Amino acid sequence: MPHRSAATCCCRPTPKPASTRSATSRRGVDTPSPLLQLLRKFVRGAILVDVSQPPWERVLWLHFDHAEFGETALVAELIGRWADLLLLRRAG
């Protein structure tokens, strides 16, 4: 059976901008952001197939494969105050 864990990415300057933990967070939000809605659609239920970081870069790539929607990548640019989260899918 696969091991389940939760990934956390924070776009604020913190000592640990990305981490994993074995327990999932149960907090909800009143109004989900557009990014959260897309993450729920393309990443919920998907399998994390690869995690990579190019050498000497502050970029973390998380590659997911979903049975219905195919491949999706979540890219975390961990660059101090200007951190970004990007959700990438192939065109077409």
C-alpha positions in Angstrom: 0.0 0.0 0.0 1.4 3.5 -0.9 2.5 5.8 1.9 0.2 8.8 2.2 1.5 12.2 3.3 0.6 15.8 2.8 2.8 18.4 1.2 2.8 22.0 2.4 4.0 25.0 0.2 4.0 28.4 1.7 4.6 31.5 -0.4 5.6 33.7 2.6 9.2 34.0 3.7 9.6 31.3 6.2 12.5 29.0 7.3 10.7 26.0 5.7 8.8 27.1 2.6 8.1 23.5 1.5 7.7 20.4 3.7 5.8 17.2 4.0 4.0 15.7 7.0 2.1 12.4 7.7 -1.1 14.0 8.9 -3.4 16.1 6.7 -4.7 19.5 7.7 -8.4 19.6 8.2 -8.9 23.4 8.1 -11.1 24.8 5.4 -11.5 28.2 3.9 -14.6 30.3 3.5 -14.0 31.2 -0.1 -11.6 29.0 -2.1 -9.2 30.9 -4.3 -9.1 30.1 -8.0 -5.7 28.3 -7.5 -7.2 26.1 -4.7 -10.2 25.3 -7.0 -7.8 24.2 -9.8 -5.7 22.2 -7.3 -8.8 20.4 -6.1 -9.7 19.5 -9.7 -6.3 18.4 -11.1 -4.3 17.3 -8.0 -6.9 15.8 -5.6 -6.9 12.1 -6.2 -3.7 12.2 -8.4 -0.5 10.3 -7.8 2.7 12.3 -7.1 5.1 10.6 -9.6 8.2 12.8 -9.3 9.7 15.6 -7.2 12.6 17.5 -8.7 14.7 20.5 -8.2 17.1 21.9 -10.9 20.6 22.3 -9.6 21.4 25.7 -8.0 17.7 26.8 -8.4 15.1 27.7 -5.8 12.4 26.0 -7.8 10.6 22.8 -6.7 8.7 20.8 -9.3 6.0 18.3 -8.2 4.7 16.1 -11.0 1.2 14.5 -10.6 -0.6 12.0 -12.7 -4.4 11.9 -12.5 -6.5 9.1 -14.0 -9.0 11.4 -15.5 -7.1 14.6 -16.2 -3.6 13.3 -17.0 -0.3 15.0 -16.1 -0.1 18.2 -14.0 2.9 20.0 -12.5 2.9 22.2 -9.4 5.9 24.5 -9.5 7.0 26.3 -6.3 9.4 29.2 -6.9 10.9 29.7 -3.4 12.5 33.1 -3.8 12.1 34.9 -0.5 9.4 37.6 -0.5 8.6 36.9 -4.2 7.7 33.2 -4.0 5.1 31.9 -6.5 3.1 28.7 -7.0 2.4 27.8 -10.6 0.0 25.0 -11.7 1.0 23.8 -15.2 -0.8 21.6 -17.6 -0.1 20.7 -21.3 -2.0 22.6 -23.9 -4.6 20.7 -25.8 
